Amino acid sequence: MFKKILIANRGEIAVRVIRACRELGIKTVAVYSTADKAALHTLIADESLCIGPPASKDSYLNMNALIAACEITGAEAIHPGYGFLSENAAFVRLCEKCGIKWIGPSADAIEAMGDKANAKDSMKKAGVPVVPGSDGAIKTIEEAEKIADEIGYPILIKASAGGGGRGIRPVNKKEELKDQIQAAKTEAKAFFSDDAVYIEKFIENPRHVEIQLLADEHGNVVHLGERDCSCQRRNQKLIEESPCPSAVMTEELRARMGAAAIKGAKACNYANAGTVEFLLDKHGEFYFMEMNTRIQVEHPVTEMAVDIDLIKAQIKVAAGETLDAIGIKQENIKFGGHAIECRINAEDPKNEFRPSPGKISALHIPGGLGVRLDTAVFQGCEIPPYYDSMVAKVIVRGNDRAEAIQKMRVALAEFLIEGIAANIDFQLELLKEEEFISGNYDIGFLGRIRNGT
């Protein structure tokens, strides 16, 4: 087992990893930008090093600074969390070259799944259901027109290197195709330095359902059930739950989706934690969307649902242990109860969700049986304007979905943050919507209620 791990991240995920390391008796190294000098992850780690100024490109994305931090402190491994360099194959290879263990999948697996068009092709070859569309990135407008005519409108233009809802453009008719391809390519170039795009058939009113996987470095893979991530605003997840509401999920469907996800992971020799994301249509058919080759923001909702610490599992797997050795077997994973997670962002819902950095002047966090709060905020801390606006995740577990919803309502009503704007009340109102309560919602749910339909 590792003696010291460097966490190449900030905020709540850095705090989450530090706590897991402490429970395993592992020393931790936090890195921070000058804007995060007094941040919680900086304060609670065994060692802390400044790696640059506030801009991410000069600090948390500075590969050489991170490697140097490992060399200075003697850290044997890096946990990347999510975001930043967590899915950067070049950084994984640099770590390997320097003799630093990467707590995550191999560079080859990251590359195989990082290009969405190639990933789709790989999944198709592995027998995983995929959305009809182009085989890889489209090269010309003429090729795009031919494919669109074959699969039928509406379609989606999607960035091959995309993620987080960026580089996606819907096309309802042929006359829009050329302009929307150009718009998608421009956005893809700006966000991912890669303007390659591909075409997919637009699936009407699907649910966004993802399967959490764990794989060791000896070829063993298990799935930990599904998360429903259909409550989204502009392709950004707001509420996640596990399992899916019974209105759409059956044991048979869960088994099929889990088996497909495992098949896809084995096809790319995947190891460590990962998530296969699917679109689930109203007929119960599912289609591969993408694979996230890292721990995800919403991993706590799975942890609460199946009572498995995913961060500890990541670390143990990276140290060479088998899933069997750490007590994780497919037949032993129990899917009982219901868990829900709400993302709390420093943003103002009354002002077009504008980010709201600043000092937290007062803070009261919820508690009680089955209530968990993952956060790095504390009273008097400063929320800097340079990074993602998420400041906390509230996660609850109930005996069933109705109890979990009520428990989350109580938790959110008790959650107080002053000094900045936050979306707590907005989340609370979402949980009161009849469509959400019924469980019969899809990724268009939030757009419909925002538009009054």
C-alpha positions in Angstrom: 0.0 0.0 0.0 1.1 3.6 -0.7 2.6 5.6 2.1 1.9 9.0 0.7 -0.5 10.2 -2.0 -0.7 13.6 -3.7 -4.1 14.9 -4.6 -4.0 16.8 -7.9 -7.2 18.7 -7.3 -9.0 21.1 -5.0 -12.4 21.7 -3.3 -14.7 19.0 -2.0 -13.2 16.1 -4.0 -9.7 16.9 -2.6 -11.2 16.8 0.9 -13.0 13.6 0.1 -9.8 11.9 -1.1 -7.8 13.2 1.9 -10.3 11.7 4.3 -10.2 8.3 2.6 -6.4 8.3 2.7 -6.5 9.1 6.4 -8.8 6.1 7.1 -6.3 3.9 5.2 -3.4 5.3 7.2 -1.9 7.0 4.1 -0.2 10.4 4.4 -1.5 13.1 2.0 -0.1 16.0 0.0 -2.4 18.9 -1.1 -1.5 21.2 -3.9 -3.0 24.7 -4.2 -3.0 27.8 -6.2 -2.5 31.2 -4.5 -6.2 31.7 -4.6 -6.7 28.5 -2.5 -4.0 29.2 0.2 -6.6 29.1 3.0 -8.8 26.4 1.4 -9.9 23.4 3.5 -8.0 20.8 1.5 -4.9 22.9 2.0 -5.4 23.1 5.7 -6.2 19.4 6.5 -3.6 17.6 4.4 -0.4 16.4 6.0 1.6 18.6 3.6 0.6 21.4 1.3 2.5 23.0 -1.6 1.7 26.0 -3.7 1.9 25.2 -7.4 1.1 28.5 -9.0 -1.2 31.5 -9.5 -5.1 31.3 -9.6 -5.5 30.4 -13.3 -6.0 26.7 -13.7 -3.5 26.5 -16.6 -0.8 27.8 -14.3 -1.6 25.7 -11.3 -3.9 22.7 -11.3 -3.2 22.0 -15.0 0.5 22.5 -14.6 1.9 19.0 -15.1 5.5 19.8 -14.3 4.6 21.6 -11.1 2.6 18.5 -10.0 5.4 16.1 -10.8 7.8 18.4 -8.9 5.5 18.4 -5.9 5.6 14.6 -5.8 9.4 14.7 -6.0 9.7 17.3 -3.3 7.4 15.5 -0.9 8.1 11.9 -1.8 4.5 11.1 -2.8 4.4 7.7 -4.6 1.0 8.2 -6.3 -1.4 10.8 -7.6 -5.1 10.8 -7.2 -6.5 13.2 -9.8 -10.1 13.5 -8.6 -12.4 14.7 -11.4 -11.9 17.5 -13.9 -8.5 19.2 -14.4 -6.0 16.5 -15.5 -8.1 13.5 -14.4 -8.6 12.3 -18.1 -5.4 13.5 -19.6 -3.5 10.6 -21.1 -0.3 12.6 -21.6 -0.2 13.3 -17.8 -0.7 9.7 -17.0 2.3 8.8 -19.2 4.4 11.5 -17.6 3.6 10.1 -14.2 4.6 6.6 -15.4 7.8 7.9 -16.8 8.6 9.5 -13.4 7.8 6.4 -11.4 4.6 7.9 -9.9 1.5 5.6 -9.7 -1.7 7.0 -11.3 -4.8 6.2 -9.3 -7.0 5.7 -12.3 -7.2 3.9 -15.6 -4.3 3.5 -18.0 -3.4 6.1 -20.6 -4.5 3.8 -23.3 -7.9 3.3 -21.8 -8.3 7.1 -21.3 -7.4 7.7 -25.0 -9.7 4.9 -26.2 -12.7 6.4 -24.4 -11.7 10.1 -24.6 -12.4 10.4 -28.3 -16.2 10.0 -28.3 -16.4 8.9 -31.9 -13.7 6.3 -31.5 -15.3 5.2 -28.2 -18.6 4.7 -29.9 -17.0 2.6 -32.6 -15.2 0.5 -29.9 -18.4 -0.1 -28.0 -20.2 -1.1 -31.2 -17.5 -3.7 -32.0 -17.8 -5.0 -28.4 -21.5 -5.6 -28.8 -22.7 -2.7 -26.7 -25.8 -0.9 -28.1 -24.9 2.5 -29.6 -27.0 5.3 -31.0 -27.3 5.2 -34.8 -24.9 7.7 -36.4 -21.6 8.3 -38.1 -18.7 5.8 -37.7 -16.2 8.2 -36.3 -15.7 11.9 -37.0 -17.3 13.4 -40.1 -14.9 14.8 -42.7 -17.2 16.7 -45.1 -20.6 18.4 -45.2 -21.6 16.0 -48.0 -20.8 13.0 -45.8 -22.8 14.6 -43.0 -25.8 15.1 -45.2 -25.7 11.5 -46.4 -25.6 10.1 -42.9 -28.3 12.5 -41.7 -30.6 11.5 -44.5 -30.0 7.8 -43.7 -30.8 7.9 -40.0 -33.4 10.7 -40.3 -33.8 14.1 -38.6 -33.6 15.3 -35.9 -29.9 14.6 -35.2 -27.2 15.8 -32.9 -23.8 17.2 -33.8 -21.4 16.3 -31.0 -17.7 17.1 -30.3 -15.5 14.0 -30.5 -13.4 15.2 -27.6 -16.4 16.6 -25.8 -17.8 16.4 -22.3 -19.9 18.5 -19.9 -22.5 19.3 -22.5 -20.0 21.3 -24.6 -19.9 21.1 -28.4 -23.4 19.7 -28.9 -25.8 21.1 -31.5 -29.3 19.8 -32.4 -30.3 19.8 -36.1 -34.0 19.5 -37.0 -33.7 19.9 -40.8 -31.2 19.7 -43.6 -31.1 23.5 -44.0 -29.6 23.9 -40.5 -27.0 21.2 -40.9 -24.0 23.2 -42.3 -24.3 26.1 -39.8 -24.8 23.8 -36.8 -21.8 21.7 -37.7 -19.7 24.9 -37.9 -21.0 26.1 -34.5 -20.2 22.7 -32.9 -16.7 22.7 -34.4 -16.0 26.2 -33.2 -17.1 25.4 -29.7 -15.2 22.1 -29.7 -12.0 23.8 -30.8 -12.4 26.5 -28.1 -13.0 24.0 -25.2 -11.1 20.9 -26.2 -8.5 22.1 -28.8 -10.0 19.6 -31.2 -12.8 20.5 -33.7 -13.6 17.0 -34.7 -17.4 16.3 -34.5 -19.6 13.3 -35.2 -23.4 12.7 -35.8 -25.9 10.8 -33.7 -29.6 10.2 -34.1 -31.5 12.4 -31.7 -33.3 10.1 -29.1 -36.6 11.7 -28.1 -37.1 12.3 -24.4 -34.5 9.9 -23.2 -33.3 9.4 -19.6 -29.6 9.8 -18.8 -28.7 6.6 -16.9 -25.1 5.7 -16.0 -23.5 2.5 -14.7 -20.8 2.7 -12.0 -18.0 0.3 -12.6 -15.0 -0.9 -10.5 -12.3 -2.9 -12.2 -9.0 -4.2 -10.8 -5.7 -4.6 -12.7 -6.2 -8.4 -13.0 -9.2 -8.3 -15.4 -12.0 -8.4 -12.9 -14.9 -5.9 -13.4 -18.1 -5.4 -11.4 -21.0 -2.9 -11.7 -22.5 -1.1 -8.7 -25.8 -0.4 -10.2 -27.1 2.7 -12.0 -27.6 6.4 -11.4 -30.3 8.4 -13.0 -28.8 11.8 -14.0 -31.7 13.1 -16.1 -32.4 16.2 -14.0 -30.1 18.6 -15.9 -29.9 22.3 -16.8 -28.1 22.9 -20.1 -26.6 19.4 -20.0 -25.3 20.0 -16.5 -26.5 17.6 -13.9 -28.3 18.9 -10.9 -29.9 15.9 -9.1 -28.8 12.3 -9.3 -30.4 9.3 -7.8 -29.7 5.6 -7.4 -31.4 3.4 -8.3 -33.5 4.7 -11.1 -37.2 5.2 -10.2 -39.1 2.0 -10.4 -41.3 3.6 -13.1 -38.5 2.9 -15.6 -36.1 0.4 -14.1 -36.5 -3.4 -13.6 -34.1 -6.0 -12.3 -33.8 -7.4 -15.9 -33.0 -4.0 -17.4 -30.4 -3.3 -14.7 -28.7 -6.6 -15.3 -28.6 -6.0 -19.1 -27.2 -2.5 -18.7 -24.7 -3.6 -16.1 -23.5 -6.5 -18.4 -23.2 -4.1 -21.3 -21.1 -1.7 -19.3 -18.8 -4.5 -18.1 -18.4 -5.7 -21.7 -17.4 -2.2 -22.8 -14.9 -1.9 -19.9 -13.3 -5.2 -20.7 -13.0 -4.3 -24.4 -10.6 -1.5 -23.5 -8.8 -3.4 -20.7 -10.2 -0.9 -18.1 -8.9 -0.8 -14.5 -10.0 1.4 -11.6 -13.3 3.3 -11.2 -15.2 4.4 -14.3 -18.7 5.1 -15.5 -20.5 4.1 -18.7 -23.3 6.6 -19.6 -26.3 5.5 -21.5 -29.4 7.1 -23.0 -32.5 5.1 -22.1 -35.5 5.6 -24.3 -39.2 5.3 -23.5 -39.3 1.8 -24.9 -36.7 0.5 -22.4 -33.9 0.4 -25.0 -30.5 1.9 -24.1 -27.7 3.2 -26.1 -24.0 3.9 -25.2 -23.3 7.6 -24.9 -19.8 7.9 -23.4 -17.5 6.5 -20.8 -16.0 8.7 -18.0 -12.5 7.4 -17.2 -12.4 8.8 -13.6 -14.3 9.1 -10.4 -17.4 11.2 -11.0 -18.9 14.1 -9.1 -22.0 12.0 -8.3 -20.1 9.0 -6.9 -21.4 9.5 -3.3 -25.0 8.6 -4.4 -23.7 5.1 -5.4 -21.7 4.9 -2.2 -24.8 5.6 -0.2 -26.9 3.1 -2.2 -24.5 0.1 -2.1 -22.4 1.0 1.0 -19.0 0.8 -0.8 -16.3 3.4 -0.5 -15.3 4.1 -4.1 -12.3 6.2 -3.2 -10.8 3.6 -0.9 -11.5 1.0 -3.6 -9.7 3.1 -6.2 -6.6 3.4 -4.0 -6.5 -0.3 -3.2 -7.0 -1.4 -6.8 -4.2 1.0 -7.9 -2.0 -0.7 -5.2 -2.5 -4.0 -7.0 -5.2 -5.6 -4.9 -8.0 -7.6 -6.5 -11.6 -6.8 -6.1 -12.0 -10.2 -4.5 -9.3 -9.4 -1.9 -11.1 -6.1 -0.9 -14.4 -7.9 -0.5 -16.2 -6.7 -3.7 -18.0 -9.4 -5.6 -20.8 -8.9 -8.0 -23.0 -11.4 -6.2 -22.5 -9.6 -2.9 -23.5 -6.2 -4.1 -27.0 -5.4 -2.7 -29.2 -2.8 -4.3 -31.5 -1.7 -1.5 -33.0 1.6 -0.4 -32.7 4.8 -2.4 -30.1 7.6 -2.5 -30.4 11.1 -3.9 -27.7 13.8 -4.4 -28.3 17.5 -5.0 -25.4 19.7 -6.3 -25.2 23.0 -4.5 -23.7 25.7 -6.6 -22.5 29.3 -5.8 -24.9 30.8 -8.4 -27.9 33.0 -8.5 -31.0 31.3 -10.0 -32.8 34.6 -10.0 -30.2 36.2 -12.2 -29.7 33.6 -15.0 -27.6 31.4 -12.7 -24.8 33.9 -12.6 -21.8 32.6 -10.6 -21.6 34.1 -7.1 -18.1 34.1 -5.7 -17.4 35.8 -2.4 -17.0 35.2 1.4 -19.3 32.8 3.2 -20.4 34.9 6.2 -22.7 32.3 7.8 -23.1 28.6 7.4 -25.4 25.9 8.8 -25.2 22.4 7.4 -27.9 19.8 7.6 -27.5 16.5 9.4 -29.4 13.5 10.7 -29.6 9.7 9.9 -28.9 9.0 6.3 -27.7 12.6 5.5 -24.3 13.3 4.1 -22.6 16.6 3.0 -19.5 16.6 0.8 -18.0 20.1 0.8 -14.9 22.1 1.3 -16.7 25.2 2.6 -16.6 26.6 6.1 -17.8 29.8 7.7 -15.5 32.7 6.7 -14.0 30.9 3.7 -13.7 32.6 0.4 -15.3 31.1 -2.8 -12.9 32.2 -5.6 -14.1 33.2 -9.0 -11.6 31.1 -11.0 -13.1 27.6 -10.7 -16.3 25.6 -11.0 -19.2 27.0 -9.0 -20.1 23.8 -7.1 -19.6 24.3 -3.4 -21.3 21.3 -1.9 -23.2 18.0 -2.5 -26.1 17.0 -0.3 -26.6 13.2 -0.3 -29.4 11.3 1.5 -30.5 7.7 1.7 -34.0 6.5 2.6 -35.6 3.1 2.7 -37.4 4.0 -0.5 -37.6 6.8 -3.0 -40.4 8.7 -1.2 -38.5 8.7 2.0 -35.3 9.8 0.3 -37.2 12.7 -1.4 -38.7 13.8 1.9 -35.3 13.5 3.7 -33.7 15.7 1.0 -36.4 18.3 1.3 -35.7 18.5 5.1 -32.0 18.6 4.6 -32.1 21.4 2.0 -34.6 23.4 4.1 -32.1 23.3 6.9 -29.0 24.2 4.7 -28.1 27.8 5.2 -25.4 29.7 3.3 -25.0 33.5 3.6 -22.7 35.9 1.9 -23.1 34.3 -1.5 -26.1 33.3 -3.7 -26.7 29.5 -3.9 -29.2 27.3 -5.7 -30.5 25.6 -2.6 -34.1 26.9 -2.9 -34.1 26.1 -6.6 -33.2 22.5 -5.8 -35.9 22.4 -3.1 -38.5 23.5 -5.6 -37.4 20.9 -8.1 -38.1 18.2 -5.6 -41.7 19.4 -5.3 -42.4 19.1 -9.0 -45.0 16.4 -9.7 -43.1 15.1 -12.7 -40.0 14.5 -10.5 -42.0 13.0 -7.7 -43.7 10.5 -10.1 -40.3 9.3 -11.4 -41.5 9.7 -15.0 -39.1 12.5 -15.9 -36.5 12.7 -18.6 -33.6 15.0 -19.6 -36.1 17.5 -21.0 -37.9 17.8 -17.6 -36.2 20.9 -16.3 -36.5 22.8 -19.6 -40.3 22.1 -19.7 -41.0 23.4 -16.2 -38.7 26.4 -16.8 -40.8 27.2 -19.9 -44.1 26.6 -18.1 -45.0 23.5 -20.1 
